[in-house]
Amino acid sequence: MSVISTSASAANDVATEAARRRTFAVISHPDAGKSTITEALALHARAINSAGAVHGKGDRRGVVSDWMAMEQQRGISITSAALQFTYRDVVINLVDTPGHADFSEDTYRVLTAVDCAVMLLDAAKGLEPQTLKLFEVCRHRRVPVITFINKWDRPGLEALELLDEVEQRIGLRCTPLTWPVGVAGQFHGVADQRTGEMVAFTRTPGGATAVIEEELPADAAAARYGEDWVRAVEELDLLTATGAVHDSAAFVAAATTPVLFGAAVTNAGVRQLLDVLVDTAPAPAARPDTTGSPRPLDAPFSGFVFKTQANMNPAHRDQVAFVRVCSGRFERGMVVTHAGTGRPFATKYAQQVFGRDRDTIDEAFPGDVVGLVNATALGIGDSLYAAGPAVTFPPLPSFAPEHFVAIRATDSSKFKRFRRGIEQLDGEGVVQVLRSDRRGEQSPVLAAVGPMQFEVATHRLAAEFGVPTAIDHLPYTLARRTDAASAAALNAAPGVEVMTRVRDGELLALFPDKWRLSTVRNRDPDLVLEPLLADAQ
Ligand code: GDP
């Protein structure tokens, strides 16, 4: 076990290390290019030698994250963690979010573990439903957002139109740092708002390596690109005149979003994104604990679990808990305290996990993500700390479910395993588990933000616990928190059912739709019917 040093030099070290970290997630609608840009970012930083080693998708399938059969079938990444690489002497932590078509609580929880988000837009599609939802969460949590308009190599919308859409529909002021030279589909390069110069892009043959960049002073750009350059400069000038100028404080306060243009597939604009992350994105800051007081970065180690994943290694059952380091130096082998139980937890097997790659890590600093193996005792939201008084970070948000199914084991002799599996999925936050007096213990109800979670749940119950299950969709779309006094009246109302959320014992009243809810409420205004956490609404 290592002894935590609290000497001035160690504290200094931690502050310096924290200052050179940038921890972020990419948020996007599926197909906007999240996997492609992840690969491009890593490629730029030479974290991997060739594009394609990050996600198992399409023809790139099977390279890294193919450990789960369902992932292979669907070509999606359900499990992920953090990719760490160094760029310009800054340690970049890209915390991965699930890539499937549903938005899920998992994605939202990742946003609690990062200091900034990159919102990726498809130049031809602009804002899509999931981008909007994810963006709402960023705004609610005051996560600063950098906007990257991707696929500029393909025909798409006008640059000004895209910015207008972000401003109108999200209410976020756009402050472009680069501006495309050439309309979408004719991407010559970008004008750099800060230098007034152009970075011209030339695709490399085959496109497998970083794009070739050439810096051109304004007059050379004008000579070579004529109209396209003039238009880019005019549009940028127009924006500058209306006050759309990047301001670090406004960005960090989540009031404005710097905007960049690029094409992840050819790596165009990716270096500029990395530079903005390094130069502008916030480094980890002191996180408030449950008392509201910020835990200094150089205090002894503390962190919280933002994600758990069971059975990542088919060879043996295990559970990995992913911890965001909030303060201090984490050293592998140190014994930390689990704030919830006061029990010690040995960190002999600390890892860095990305896709199927797992490396043992020896130390970590604020902003880093540590995967703790054999962590069955740790649940989502749990705090860990080393030395000194107990530290507890606020609980992670849980979102209002919109989909509900009743689930049962089709082979009743497997009920015990079924129950264990359901507990596991609840603990990991894959689904929320509800109990209803009407249905009994044999048939718990699963609730989720997106319906794909049910597929994940049934698949895992079969694959990991050997329990085939059947599900019945329930006709509810809306949950409200209620209390015991209101429960009887609500249960008596047609189409309404009250259930207990197993995780925290909350009573939830489920409604088929908002009209039913308002009828019930109008009839009896004294009933307790509170919205669940507003984050996702
Ligand atoms: P994800 O679902 O957000 O992870 O999206 P992917 O990274 O898998 O990309 C979806 C599709 O868009 C793939 O066929 C990519 O090759 C393509 N794509 C991604 N970025 C670009 C880009 O900059 N330009 C073009 N033309 N295609 C892109």
Residues whose N, C-alpha, C, O or C-beta is under 5 A from the ligand:
A	BS01	GDP	H29 P30 D31 A32 G33 K34 S35 T36 G99 N150 K151 W152 D153 R154 G262 A263 A264 V265
